[in-house]
């Protein structure tokens, strides 16, 4: 069959767009491969057809414009859309436009009429799904006033029908998502190319050098990923500049080569290739000289005040008793620190900025500490280490960084950063703050994440419940989706607490077109059934993905002995006709249950001549005459039970006690071939990533991948 074309103006009224989109989608769903090419145009009206918002080119070859005309042409091009009672169908379809109004007074009588019509009906016309059902559901779904009235529940029959169609036609919601996603993608793409990325960076004509300075004390999380990707974007895409990755290795107590290697691997996976790499430890000699300079010029002093007292004094704006020590005394203490003597371990060096500045970051911050722990790069050469506050502005300046792009949590330290540059007479660097990427019920504090790892609350830094790059990738996040989502957030300063559903919905766009389709049934109370009229067991090669033949082939076994999920079997009724997905229809002839109502066995008559469009239930099944593969399906919940933490929240009080859920299942024989990292879809159960492949005696372990609906 030739390829037909449907064009939709995404900025137009969805109540007028959706009826045509859903009817066209239902046709594509009924075919092994789509026959209608659906195109979304980022416009309020199409460029042709007298400002029409819909254009369908059907069998006649002439384009039909407008909702009514497009549906008429669809029905002419695909006769199976026309039911037995064509007159009644046409009557309802002719009223579509009236359901697009946003005037509740005009809409309410129409909804009341629908509610009355559906009093004793499951469908608008006849006893099966028809075009008026799909088109009217679309018109109501696209009308925010109608949706509000339906969801209130007062229109009982209409609400029942609406929800029933939502379950009966899962592709309808997917079509709506694709329409919304298309509009959002084009809007985001424009924003990325235009104003949202056109921030006030100065002197870009003189060259742009950005930097990403991770501390090798843990694994990169999604917040770090945003900083890395934005610095990479401005260096390589927005401007023809240079990206520097500098490891801030100034705290040997927390740093490891393991973390450093992992950070580089994660950056490479995200497509980030630095032009230069360096380490703060490369410059320890130079920073030490700046430390001497700042002390000699009277702009820093040695302090042995205990940690608690120092914190109290800084909070209350009180000076340290050591603040006015002489330069000679301070230099002597600094030398003791450098030698790592017992006396030197008692002291630190503080910048002499201010005692009572309203900005507490300016209240004499610590700039050097004594630490005898061997450094993973410099060994035992140094016993003193500069803090990030001192190290960062010095190295940004001497390494040629022109624009320091960093998260807004550093905003209070910006005057401090500038103070160091001015005091030490260093070249200035422009700072741009962008909003940190926060997510609900998510820890992004490296200190708290480390605590969960050390206490065994999670499996490790790559735990699928962790916001680390490795954690979310292990859960099933793809790198292209991660890049797209983060870059769409842009360098805005607006702080938001994002919902995970947004990023997982982006991920679904990438995995759905390529994820092989398989079948799994829950092992608990698995139901055995006999299919009468079925041939002797045989195997056919079937596509792993009906809409993407490039995904490959799988073996499907057909026989008279099959298995069903208990949850499906419990819904079957005597003599009900059901559809066995990817096979055909069958009629339930015998149901045996135990005293608790658990289905023990079934008998069905194969009825391949039956019409799948007329059945209410489309169910998954597995032939028992194959080597079934044991699998363990794992789902996860958030680690936290609060959307956002407050300062006085104790971590132990906000941790979810139960965040891991495992179920045993059996899957089709093809699942034995899965490798670690493969992403598949189990029909009617969701998307999964293979974390551990099947081995004799050991089930395959697969992690559920959220799709933007569960939020987990």
C-alpha positions, 0 to 999 in steps of 0.5 A, spaced: 500 500 500 502 506 498 504 511 503 499 516 505 501 523 508 498 527 514 500 534 516 498 537 523 499 544 525 502 543 532 500 550 535 493 549 533 487 547 538 488 540 540 481 538 540 481 539 533 488 535 531 487 529 536 481 526 532 484 526 526 491 524 529 488 518 533 484 515 527 490 515 523 494 512 528 489 507 529 490 505 522 498 505 523 497 500 529 493 495 525 498 494 520 505 491 521 508 497 518 505 504 518 502 506 512 501 513 514 506 518 514 505 523 520 508 530 520 508 535 525 509 542 523 511 548 528 505 552 526 498 555 528 496 553 521 499 549 515 502 553 509 496 551 504 489 549 504 486 556 507 489 556 514 487 549 515 490 546 521 490 539 518 492 536 511 491 529 509 493 526 502 489 519 501 487 514 496 484 520 491 491 523 491 488 530 493 489 533 499 483 534 504 483 540 509 480 540 516 478 535 521 471 533 518 474 532 511 480 529 513 476 524 517 472 523 511 478 521 506 481 517 511 475 513 511 474 513 504 482 510 503 481 505 509 474 502 508 475 497 514 474 504 518 466 504 516 462 500 521 455 496 520 451 502 522 454 508 518 449 513 518 450 513 526 457 513 525 456 519 521 452 523 525 456 523 531 462 524 527 459 531 524 458 533 531 466 533 532 467 541 531 462 542 537 466 539 542 472 543 541 469 549 544 472 552 551 465 555 553 463 551 558 456 553 558 456 551 550 459 544 552 456 542 558 449 540 554 453 536 549 457 532 555 450 531 558 448 528 552 454 524 551 453 521 558 446 519 557 447 516 551 453 512 554 448 509 560 448 502 557 453 502 552 460 501 552 461 504 545 458 510 541 455 505 536 454 498 536 458 493 540 465 494 538 470 500 537 469 504 531 471 511 528 467 515 532 469 512 539 476 514 537 475 521 534 470 523 540 475 521 545 481 525 541 476 531 541 475 531 549 482 529 550 484 535 547 479 540 550 482 542 557 475 544 559 472 537 557 477 534 561 476 538 567 469 536 567 470 528 566 475 528 571 471 530 576 467 524 576 460 527 576 459 524 569 459 517 571 458 514 564 462 519 560 468 518 565 467 510 565 467 510 557 473 515 557 477 511 561 475 505 558 478 507 551 484 510 555 486 503 557 483 499 550 487 504 546 494 505 549 497 508 543 492 514 543 496 516 549 503 515 546 500 519 540 498 525 544 505 524 547 508 525 540 504 531 539 506 534 545 513 532 545 514 535 537 511 541 539 516 542 546 522 539 542 521 544 536 520 550 542 526 547 545 531 547 539 529 554 537 530 556 545 537 553 544 539 556 538 536 563 540 535 567 546 536 562 552 543 560 550 545 568 548 547 569 555 551 575 557 558 573 556 563 578 555 569 579 550 567 572 546 571 575 540 577 575 544 577 567 545 573 563 549 576 558 554 571 554 559 573 549 565 570 543 568 573 542 575 571 536 578 574 533 585 576 526 584 572 524 591 566 520 588 562 519 581 559 524 577 552 525 578 547 528 574 548 535 577 555 535 575 553 532 568 549 539 567 556 543 568 560 539 564 555 539 558 554 546 558 561 548 559 562 543 553 557 547 549 559 554 550 566 552 548 565 547 542 558 549 539 556 556 541 563 558 540 570 555 537 573 555 543 577 551 548 574 546 554 579 545 560 578 539 565 582 540 571 581 535 577 581 539 583 585 534 587 586 538 593 584 533 599 588 527 599 583 524 604 577 523 600 580 522 593 582 516 589 585 514 582 578 510 581 574 516 582 578 520 577 578 514 572 571 514 572 570 521 571 574 521 565 570 515 562 563 518 564 565 524 560 567 520 554 560 517 554 557 523 554 561 525 548 565 531 552 572 531 549 576 536 553 582 540 549 586 540 555 587 536 562 590 538 568 590 537 575 590 542 581 596 538 584 600 540 577 600 547 580 602 546 588 608 550 588 605 556 584 599 556 589 604 555 595 608 562 593 601 565 592 600 563 599 606 566 602 605 572 598 598 573 601 601 572 608 607 577 607 602 582 604 598 582 611 592 579 607 592 572 611 593 569 618 594 563 621 589 560 626 588 555 631 581 556 633 577 549 634 572 548 628 566 549 632 568 556 635 571 558 628 564 556 625 560 560 631 565 566 630 564 566 623 556 566 624 556 571 629 561 576 626 566 575 631 574 576 630 579 570 631 584 572 637 589 570 632 587 575 627 592 580 628 598 576 629 604 579 626 606 577 619 612 573 622 608 569 626 603 567 621 609 565 616 612 561 622 606 557 623 605 556 615 612 553 615 610 548 621 604 546 617 608 545 611 613 540 615 606 537 617 609 537 624 604 536 630 604 543 632 603 545 624 597 540 624 593 544 629 593 550 624 590 553 618 591 559 614 585 564 613 584 570 608 583 576 612 577 579 608 572 581 613 569 579 620 562 581 619 560 582 612 553 580 611 555 575 606 558 570 610 563 567 605 567 573 606 568 572 613 575 570 613 575 563 609 580 558 610 585 557 604 590 552 607 589 546 611 595 541 614 594 534 612 599 529 612 595 523 608 599 521 602 596 524 595 594 519 590 599 523 585 604 527 589 605 522 594 608 525 601 611 531 598 606 536 600 603 536 607 599 542 606 593 543 601 590 549 598 582 550 599 578 550 593 576 557 594 583 559 593 585 554 588 580 556 583 580 563 582 588 562 581 588 557 577 582 559 572 586 566 571 593 562 570 590 557 566 587 562 561 580 561 563 576 566 560 569 564 562 567 560 569 561 557 568 558 554 575 552 553 579 548 558 582 550 555 589 557 558 588 554 565 588 555 568 595 563 566 593 563 570 587 565 576 591 570 572 594 573 569 588 574 576 585 577 578 592 583 573 591 584 576 583 584 583 586 589 581 592 594 577 588 594 582 582 591 576 577 587 577 570 580 577 571 575 572 569 568 573 568 563 568 572 556 566 569 552 562 574 547 557 572 541 554 576 543 547 579 539 541 576 535 539 582 530 533 582 525 531 587 526 526 592 534 526 590 540 527 594 546 530 590 550 532 596 557 528 594 558 527 602 551 524 603 551 520 597 558 517 600 555 516 606 549 511 603 555 507 599 559 507 606 553 504 610 551 499 605 544 503 604 545 502 596 550 497 592 555 502 590 556 508 586 552 505 580 546 503 584 540 504 579 537 508 585 543 513 585 543 520 581 550 518 578 551 518 571 553 510 572 547 509 576 542 512 571 545 509 566 545 502 569 537 503 570 536 504 563 538 512 561 541 512 554 546 518 553 543 521 547 537 522 552 541 525 557 545 530 553 538 532 550 535 533 556 540 537 560 542 541 554 534 543 553 535 546 561 540 551 558 544 556 562 538 559 566 539 562 573 532 560 575 532 554 580 527 549 579 526 542 583 525 537 576 521 531 576 524 525 574 518 523 569 521 529 565 528 526 563 525 519 563 520 521 558 525 524 554 529 517 554 523 513 552 523 517 545 530 514 544 529 506 546 522 505 544 524 505 536 529 500 537 527 496 543 526 489 541 519 486 544 519 480 548 514 476 552 514 475 560 509 472 565 509 472 572 511 466 575 506 466 581 500 463 580 502 462 572 496 459 569 496 453 564 491 453 558 489 448 553 488 451 546 483 446 542 484 447 535 491 449 535 496 445 531 502 441 533 508 445 536 511 449 531 516 455 531 516 461 526 521 467 525 517 474 527 520 481 527 522 483 534 519 490 533 513 490 528 515 497 526 522 497 525 525 490 521 532 492 522 531 490 530 531 483 527 528 476 528 526 472 534 523 465 534 515 465 536 513 458 538 505 456 537 502 450 540 496 447 544 499 448 551 500 455 553 501 459 559 497 466 562 499 471 567 494 470 573 492 477 573 489 476 565 486 469 567 482 472 573 479 477 568 476 472 563 469 470 562 466 464 560 465 464 552 468 470 552 472 471 545 479 474 547 485 476 542 492 472 543 497 477 541 501 476 535 497 470 534 489 471 533 483 470 537 480 464 542 474 463 545 474 461 553 470 455 554 472 452 561 475 456 567 477 452 573 479 456 580 480 454 587 476 456 593 480 462 593 478 464 586 485 463 583 485 460 576 488 454 576 487 452 568 483 454 562 481 451 556 480 455 549 478 454 542 482 457 537 478 462 533 483 465 528 477 468 523 475 472 529 476 480 529 481 482 534 478 489 533 472 487 536 475 484 542 476 487 549 482 483 551 489 483 548 493 478 552 500 476 552 501 468 552 507 463 552 507 457 549 509 451 554 513 447 548 519 452 548 525 453 553 522 458 557 527 463 561 527 464 568 527 472 569 527 476 575 524 483 574 526 489 579 523 495 580 525 501 584 522 507 588 526 513 590 531 513 596 527 519 599 520 520 602 520 527 601 520 531 595 526 536 598 530 536 604 530 542 609 536 544 613 534 540 619 532 534 616 536 528 618 538 523 613 536 517 616 529 520 617 527 521 610 530 515 607 525 510 604 525 503 608 523 499 602 526 501 595 527 495 591 522 490 589 523 483 585 518 479 582 520 472 579 517 471 571 518 466 565 520 469 558 520 467 551 526 463 549 530 469 545 531 472 552 537 467 553 541 471 548 540 478 552 547 481 554 548 486 559 546 492 558 541 490 552 534 494 553 528 491 551 520 491 552 516 486 555 509 487 552 504 490 556 509 490 562 514 496 560 521 497 558 527 493 561 535 493 561 538 487 562 543 487 568 545 480 569 544 475 563 541 468 563 546 463 565 544 456 567 541 455 574 541 463 574 535 467 572 536 473 568 536 480 572 532 486 568 531 493 571 525 496 570 526 503 566 521 508 567 517 511 562 515 518 565 509 515 568 511 512 574 516 517 576 521 512 580 
